[in-house]
Amino acid sequence: MKWRRPPAARVAADRAGSAEGTEGAGGAEGARGAVTAGDAPGAGPDGAGPDGAGPDGARPAGAGPAGRRHNGQRRPADPWQVTFVLLALGGTIAGVAWALLGSRFFVVRSVEVTGLHRVSRSQVVVAAAIPMGLQLIRVNTTAASRRIDAITQVESARVTRSWPDGIAISVTERTPVLAIADGGRYDLIDRFGVVVVSASRRPPGIPLFMPSGPLRASPAVGAAVAVLHAFPARLSRRVTSVTAPAADEVTVHLTGGVTVVWGSPGAAAAKARVLTVLMRTKARYYDVSAPTVATTR
């Protein structure tokens, strides 16, 4: 039979019992309890429990599983994880940049044009000067819009990208509102005094305009157009011509030799109401330039 080392608690008890008899049974039990507590499995220093717990199994405040916390602070981030995240982010950015600038995925393959009546699609596409196959991100939409605006019949244009491979162009054409006689023909102008088209006959619904100066960007042209827009609807179809030596001297001529002195475009609603009432008098001349003191004759 092999010899086994006696348990520590028994050795301590034997030693305590063989003492000179000065300690009683109570002293021996106290010694046994002390030794047993110190030699318990997993006990820490000073009789602490497993993992630094106290004698009653409780952990000191702030203590935690080994390696998780130290003095209340988290373990620092793994530098390899940080490096991996940065590399992944950089790769994503590089991939997006390549797709937009270097690949053939997002390039111009089609051009859609809307809002055309007098201007042809080919005119707009040529003026836009956007080559097929160009990366969409490289298209200068502002510059393309300006080039289309240079077409005489175009009032404004808007160019936008239509992902993933198209360009959308929205055109607003100039609308003729006045006609100017020119040697047996008529130049039809818009509200800005720009000649939109020339015609052999004056179209119905477009009054004749007698200019007294340059047409383009003329305040008088703008005032005449504003007055026509504010004119009573039931009388608009009787308008034959408009004169405007100045922006505040607009006169409208109706069928039957009727003349309406409107003055400036201001107070349009009041002038329209007064004119509608005065027309019941069947006069040939109406002055509503000052609607509070309108006159007829």
C-alpha positions in Angstrom: 0.0 0.0 0.0 1.3 3.5 -1.0 1.7 6.1 1.6 -0.6 9.2 1.2 0.0 12.5 2.7 -2.7 13.2 5.3 -5.0 16.1 4.7 -3.8 19.4 5.9 -6.7 19.8 8.2 -5.9 16.5 10.0 -2.2 17.4 10.4 -3.2 20.7 11.9 -5.6 19.0 14.3 -3.0 16.5 15.4 -0.4 19.2 16.0 -2.9 21.2 18.0 -3.8 18.1 20.1 -0.2 17.4 21.0 0.4 20.8 22.2 1.4 21.0 25.9 -2.3 20.7 26.9 -2.5 24.4 27.4 -5.2 24.8 24.7 -8.6 23.2 25.1 -11.0 21.6 22.7 -12.3 25.1 21.7 -8.7 26.2 20.7 -8.2 23.1 18.6 -11.5 23.7 16.7 -10.6 27.3 16.1 -7.2 26.2 14.7 -8.9 23.6 12.5 -11.4 26.2 11.1 -8.6 28.6 10.3 -6.4 26.1 8.5 -9.4 24.7 6.6 -10.4 28.1 5.4 -6.9 28.9 4.2 -6.4 25.6 2.4 -9.8 25.4 0.7 -9.6 24.7 -3.0 -9.4 27.9 -5.1 -8.9 30.0 -2.0 -7.0 33.2 -2.5 -4.7 35.1 -0.2 -6.0 35.9 3.3 -8.7 33.3 2.9 -10.3 34.9 -0.1 -12.7 32.8 -2.2 -12.3 31.8 -5.8 -11.2 34.5 -8.2 -10.5 36.9 -5.4 -13.9 36.5 -3.7 -14.1 37.1 0.1 -14.6 34.4 2.7 -18.3 34.4 2.1 -18.0 34.0 -1.7 -18.6 37.7 -2.4 -16.4 39.6 -4.9 -14.9 42.9 -4.0 -16.4 45.9 -5.7 -14.9 46.6 -9.1 -13.6 43.1 -9.5 -14.6 41.1 -12.6 -13.6 38.1 -14.7 -9.9 38.1 -15.4 -9.0 40.0 -18.5 -12.3 41.9 -18.9 -11.9 44.9 -16.7 -9.0 46.4 -14.8 -9.8 49.2 -12.3 -13.2 49.8 -14.0 -11.7 50.3 -17.6 -12.4 48.3 -20.7 -9.7 46.4 -22.4 -8.2 48.5 -25.2 -9.4 47.8 -28.8 -7.4 45.3 -30.8 -5.2 47.3 -33.2 -5.8 44.6 -35.9 -9.5 45.2 -35.7 -9.0 49.0 -36.2 -6.7 48.3 -39.1 -9.2 46.0 -40.7 -12.1 48.5 -40.4 -9.9 51.3 -41.9 -8.9 49.1 -44.8 -12.5 48.0 -45.5 -13.6 51.7 -45.5 -10.8 52.7 -47.8 -11.6 49.8 -50.2 -15.3 50.8 -50.3 -14.5 54.4 -51.1 -12.0 53.4 -53.8 -14.6 51.0 -55.3 -17.3 53.7 -55.5 -14.8 56.2 -57.0 -13.8 53.6 -59.6 -17.4 52.8 -60.5 -18.2 56.5 -61.0 -15.1 57.7 -62.7 -13.3 54.8 -64.3 -15.8 52.0 -65.1 -18.3 51.7 -68.0 -21.3 51.1 -65.7 -22.4 54.7 -65.2 -21.9 56.4 -68.6 -24.2 58.3 -70.9 -26.1 55.9 -73.1 -29.3 57.9 -73.8 -30.6 61.5 -73.8 -34.3 62.2 -73.2 -35.7 65.7 -74.3 -39.1 67.0 -73.3 -41.1 70.2 -73.8 -40.4 70.6 -77.5 -42.8 72.2 -80.0 -40.9 74.4 -82.4 -37.4 73.3 -81.6 -36.2 70.0 -82.9 -34.7 67.3 -80.7 -31.5 67.3 -82.7 -31.0 71.0 -82.1 -31.2 70.5 -78.4 -28.9 67.5 -78.4 -26.3 69.2 -80.5 -26.4 72.3 -78.4 -26.0 70.3 -75.2 -22.8 68.8 -76.5 -22.8 65.8 -74.1 -20.9 62.9 -75.7 -22.2 59.4 -75.5 -20.0 57.2 -73.2 -19.0 60.0 -70.9 -19.2 59.2 -67.2 -22.4 60.6 -65.8 -20.5 62.2 -62.9 -18.4 64.2 -65.3 -21.3 65.8 -67.1 -21.4 69.5 -66.4 -25.2 70.0 -66.3 -25.0 73.7 -65.7 -22.9 74.4 -68.8 -25.1 72.1 -70.9 -28.2 74.1 -69.8 -26.5 77.4 -70.8 -25.7 76.1 -74.2 -29.3 75.0 -74.8 -30.5 78.4 -73.6 -28.6 80.0 -76.4 -31.1 78.6 -78.9 -33.4 81.6 -79.8 -36.7 79.7 -79.4 -35.7 78.4 -75.9 -36.6 80.4 -72.9 -35.0 78.0 -70.4 -33.6 74.5 -70.1 -32.8 72.2 -67.3 -30.3 69.3 -67.7 -30.2 66.5 -65.0 -28.5 63.1 -64.7 -30.9 60.1 -64.9 -29.0 57.3 -63.2 -27.6 54.9 -64.1 -27.0 55.8 -67.8 -29.2 58.7 -69.0 -29.5 62.4 -69.4 -32.8 64.2 -69.0 -33.3 67.6 -70.7 -36.5 69.7 -69.9 -37.0 72.6 -72.3 -39.4 75.6 -71.9 -39.9 77.3 -75.3 -40.6 80.9 -75.8 -44.3 81.7 -76.3 -45.3 84.4 -78.9 -47.6 87.0 -77.4 -47.3 90.0 -79.7 -46.9 90.5 -83.5 -44.8 93.2 -85.2 -45.5 94.0 -88.8 -42.3 93.8 -90.9 -42.7 94.4 -94.7 -45.7 92.2 -95.3 -44.7 89.6 -92.7 -45.1 89.4 -89.0 -42.4 88.8 -86.4 -43.9 87.1 -83.4 -42.2 88.1 -80.1 -42.4 86.8 -76.6 -42.7 88.7 -73.3 -39.0 89.5 -73.4 -39.2 91.0 -76.8 -37.4 88.1 -78.5 -38.5 87.2 -82.0 -39.7 83.6 -81.7 -40.8 83.0 -85.3 -41.7 84.9 -88.5 -45.1 84.4 -90.2 -46.7 85.5 -93.4 -50.0 86.2 -91.5 -50.8 87.4 -88.0 -52.1 84.4 -86.0 -55.5 84.8 -84.4 -55.3 85.8 -80.7 -51.9 87.6 -81.1 -52.4 91.4 -81.1 -50.3 93.7 -83.2 -47.7 95.7 -81.3 -46.4 99.1 -82.4 -42.8 99.4 -81.0 -41.2 102.7 -80.1 -37.7 101.4 -79.5 -35.6 98.3 -79.1 -37.6 95.2 -78.4 -35.3 92.8 -76.5 -35.6 93.2 -72.8 -37.8 96.3 -73.4 -39.8 97.5 -70.3 -42.6 98.7 -72.7 -42.9 95.2 -74.2 -43.1 93.6 -70.7 -45.7 96.2 -69.6 -47.9 95.5 -72.7 -47.8 91.8 -72.1 -48.7 92.3 -68.4 -51.7 94.4 -69.3 -53.0 91.9 -71.8 -52.8 89.2 -69.1 -54.8 91.3 -66.7 -57.4 92.4 -69.3 -61.0 91.2 -68.7 -61.4 87.8 -70.3 -64.6 88.7 -72.1 -62.8 91.6 -73.8 -59.5 89.8 -74.6 -60.9 88.3 -77.8 -61.7 91.9 -79.1 -58.1 93.1 -78.8 -56.5 94.0 -82.1 -53.4 96.0 -81.2 -51.4 97.5 -78.3 -49.2 100.6 -78.1 -46.7 101.4 -75.3 -44.4 104.4 -75.9 -43.4 103.8 -72.2 -44.0 101.2 -69.6 -46.6 103.3 -67.9 -48.4 104.4 -71.1 -50.1 101.2 -72.4 -53.1 101.6 -74.6 -55.2 98.8 -75.9 -57.3 99.0 -79.1 -60.4 96.8 -79.6 -62.6 95.9 -82.5 -65.1 98.5 -83.5 -62.7 101.4 -83.0 -62.8 101.2 -79.2 -59.7 102.6 -77.3 -58.8 101.7 -73.7 -56.1 103.8 -72.0 -54.7 101.5 -69.3 -51.6 103.3 -68.2 -49.2 101.2 -66.1 -49.6 97.6 -65.3 -50.3 98.5 -61.6 -53.8 98.3 -60.0 -54.8 95.8 -62.6 -57.7 94.2 -60.7 -59.3 97.6 -60.0 -58.9 98.8 -63.6 -60.4 95.6 -64.9 -63.5 95.9 -62.6 -64.0 99.6 -63.6 -63.6 98.9 -67.3 -66.1 96.0 -67.2 -68.7 98.4 -65.7 -68.0 101.3 -68.0 -68.2 99.1 -71.1 -72.0 99.1 -70.5 -72.1 102.8 -71.6 -71.2 101.7 -75.2 -68.6 104.5 -75.4 -65.7 104.6 -77.8 -63.0 105.8 -75.5 -62.2 104.6 -71.9 -59.5 105.9 -69.6 -58.9 103.7 -66.6 -55.3 104.7 -65.9 -56.5 106.1 -62.6 -59.4 103.8 -61.7 -60.8 106.0 -59.0 -61.4 108.8 -61.6 -62.0 106.8 -64.8 -63.5 108.7 -67.8 -65.3 107.8 -71.0 -66.3 109.7 -74.1 
